[in-house]
Amino acid sequence: MRAVAILAASFGGMALLGAACDGPPPPPATLSSIQENIFVPRCGASVCHGGAGPVDGLDLVGDPFGTLVNVDSVEVAGKKRVVPGDPDNSLLFLVLQGPVSPVEKMPQGDPEGLDAAELDQIKQWIDDGAEDN
């Protein structure tokens, strides 16, 4: 019986060890985490969507919630910047994946764009209702 317990503990330990080797857990899908880890360094560091006079009034540094969620797009008629629960109809999520005429792929000037984990985080935040968290 003791051998079974030791064996089970060993396998459990290996599973935990394997999980630990996968790297750090993804950041939470909250607006504050997205703002800190994506918007500020990638979108608002220049004059685009932060600082003085953000482009098209989209301030991703000072007021991301107020300028994103349920806000009509200036660029694409009939589109909202973020539709809570609906990333496929949220212009923000769409332009992070590729151009949506007349808006080019964002972040502008970054040919690589966001990585899969960053896109997943934004998609999850929108799926979860795009809360001001």
N, C-alpha and C positions, 0 to 999 in steps of 0.2 A: 504494500500500500504506500509506504514511504517513497519507494522508487517512482511510483506513478505521480505522486505529488511533486517530486523533484523534477521529473520529466515535464510535467505540465507547467511548472514554474519556469523551467528553462525555455520552453517554446513561447510562453507568454512574454518572457524577457526578451526573446529574439524578436517577437512581433513589435514590442515597444521600441527596441533598438532599431529595427527596420523603419519604423515610423519616424523616429528621431532623425534618421539619415536623409529623409526627404526634404530637409530644409525647414526654414521657419514657416509657421502657419501663415496663410494669407491674411492681409490686413482686413479688418471688419468692413463690411459693405455699408458704411455710414457716410453721410455727407462730410462730416468733420475729417474723417480719415482720407476720403477722396480729395478734399480740399488741400489737406496738408501734404499728401504724398503724390498727387497728380496735378491738380489745378495750379497751385502756387508755383511749383518748380517748372512745370511744362507749359502752362498756358498763361500765367499771369506775371511771369518774371520780366517780360518785356512790356511794351506798350499795348499789347493786344487785348488781354482781358483782365487787366489789373492796373493798379496805379491810377494816374490821372487820365480821365476820359477813355474808359474802356470801349473798344470797338462795338458799335451797335448797341451800346448800353449793357453789354453782357459782362458783368463784373464777377469773375470767378475767384477773386481774392477777398474782396470786402463783403459781398452779398450774393454768394452763389445761389442760395435758395430763392431769394426774392427776384433774381434775374433769370432763373431757369424754369422753375416748376410752375406749370400751367400758364406760362408766358408765351404769347404769340411771337413767332419768329419774325424778325425784321427782314430776313433774307429770302425766306420761302413762304409765300402766301398760303394760308390755310394749315400751316404746320405749327405745332407748339414745340418749344425747345425741349421740354421734358413733360411727358404724359405719365403720371404715376401709374405703375403697374403695366406699362406698355412700352418697352424699349424699342420695339419695331416701328412705332409711330412717334418716337422722340428724336427730334432732329439732332440733339447732342450726340446720342448713341450712333446714329446713322453716319454723321460726318466724321466720327472718330474711326469708322471702318473704311470710309472711302468718300469720294466727292458726291455731293447731292446738289445738282445744278441749281443755282449758280455758285454754291459754296464748295470750296475745295476741301480736300481731306485735311483734317486737323490732327494734331497741332501743325499749323502752317510752317513750312520750312523744315519739317522733320520727316524725311522720307521713310523712316522706319515706323513712325507712329507709335501708338501705345502697344505694349506687349499683351499677350493673351490674358495674363493675370489681371492687368489693369483694366482691360475691357470687361472681363468677367465681374470685377468688383463694381464697376459702374452699372453694368447690366443688372446685377443682383440688387443694387440700391434702388434702381428704377422698378424692378420686379416687386420689391418689397414695399412699394408705395411712395418712393422718393420723399422720405420724411426729412424734416429739418433736424437731423440728429448729428 
